[in-house]
Amino acid sequence: MSTPETVRDAADQAALWATRIDAGALDPESDAGFQRWLEEDPRRRGALLRAQAALSFLDRGRALAGVVPRPKPRPIWIRRKLMFAGAALAASLIGAAILMVRPDRYDTRLGEIRQVPLSDGSLVEINTQSTVEVAMHPDVRQVTLARGEAWFRVAHDKKRPFIVSAGRIRVRAVGTAFSVRRRDDGADVAVTDGAIVTWTVGDEDHPVQVAAGSKAYVADYEPPKVVEASSEVERSLAWREGEIALEGETLGEAVAQFNRYNARKLVISDPKLADEKLVGQFRATEPKTFAEAVATTLGATVEEEGDTIRLSRAARH
């Protein structure tokens, strides 16, 4: 298990890359190691921009002091030292140009589904009890799914990839539509249009493509598992219409879905009843209506106790 990268670690590495680029020691467009480092974590682009801005400030300072023409590049370790020494002053003088973009945060309450148009023309639909943070940078559109689930319709922009982070999971798109749902140990990804690329932090060398009509479960420490299942993708996104679509799911699975949207919780008293399978489409915010349908279909009984709707087997005489 790799150790999470700290802000200082990212800044140190960004400083090294910036000085190598400035010294002409590498071509940032063709250097595979540099490109891989950038893609592993969207935050690194911001760290690199700040490092380059600080270095630029030092160069301008020398020019204003009459050091013209610009001296030959000093050894990397010396310039790196100078860059960190002047970073604070550079930040205060350059101002907002080198500051990280403060992300916009969107939260949804229990049962709430929210549509958020983004400044680049993309659209985010946020499911119940979810948190999404969006930061638009010049070269990357960075989205963090802190909890819950969201569907993204991404405006096409080759120069600014759209990257969603969900814990250790990363999903990259340019112009497509897909959903991401966080799990305790990974994320579900479903693609409705175009294609995306997904990977796990620490395993960036093995990205997996997921095309429209397919879904993938991406675990924190295992390779993504892709399944072609267009009907399942459509049903998994029924929440966008405020509905829950069932096609052979067990009652236990259905109850778990309803409880995501409602303060009144469904409870199953009989384990065997929980294993019964169901077919149908229901309003996500109407658990009692669903319970009554279960009673009719499966011969169950419904009891209401405060904020609990209890399902059990009907007594046999």
C-alpha positions, 0 to 999 in steps of 0.5 A: 500500500503506497503512502498518500502524497502530502502537499509538501511532497507534491511541491518538492516534486513540482519544483524539480520538474519546473527547474528541469523544464526551465533549464531545458533538461526535458521536453514537457510535451514528450517526456513520458515520466513527466506526463505520467506524473501529471496525470496521477493526480490533478492537484499536481498541475496546480503545484507545477504552475505555482512552482513555475510562477515562483521560478519566473518571479526569481528570473524577473527579479534578476532582470530588474536588478540589471542582470542581463542577459540572463545567466546560464542555468545554475545546477538544479539543486541550487535553483530549487533552493532559491525557488523555495526561498522566494516562493512566499514573496512570489505568491504575494506579488503575483497574486491570484494568478498562482493561487489554486482555484478554490473549488465550488462545493455542492451538497444535497440533502436526504431525498434531494436531487440537484442539477448544476450547470458548470461554467464550461458548459458541462452539467452535473446531476447530484444524487441524494446525500452527495457532495461534489466539489468543482475546480476549473483550471486553465488546463484541467477540469477537476471534480471531487466526489467526496460522497454519494453519487453524481452523473456528468454530461461533459462538454467537449474540450480536448485541451482540458480533460475532465477528471473526477476523483472519488477517493483513490479512484480516477475517471478521465473524460473529454466529452462524454456522459457517465456516472460515479458512485462512491463505495466504501472500498471503491466506486461504480462507474457507468457510461451512458455516452462516449467513453471514459478511462478509469484507474486507481491511484498507485496503478496509473500504468494500467488504465481501463477504458469503459464505453457507452452501455458498460459499467465498471466496479473500480476497487481501491486495490484491484483492477477495474472490472468492466461489464457490458450491460446497457439495460443495467446502466439505464436502470442504475440511473433511474434516480435522475427521474426520481425513481428506482427501477428493479429488474430482479433485485432482491427485496433487501437490495431494493430496501437499501435503495429506498432508505437512501432517499427517505427519513422513514426507513424500511425494515425487513423482519424475515431474512427469507423475505429479503431474498425475494426478487422484484420487478417494477418501477417506483417513486424513490420518495414513496416507501409506503407505496412500495411496501404496499406493492410488496405486500400484494406481490409477495404476500407480506404484511406492513406495520408502521412504527413511527419512522419505521415501515416494517415488512414481514411474512404474513401469518399463515393459518 
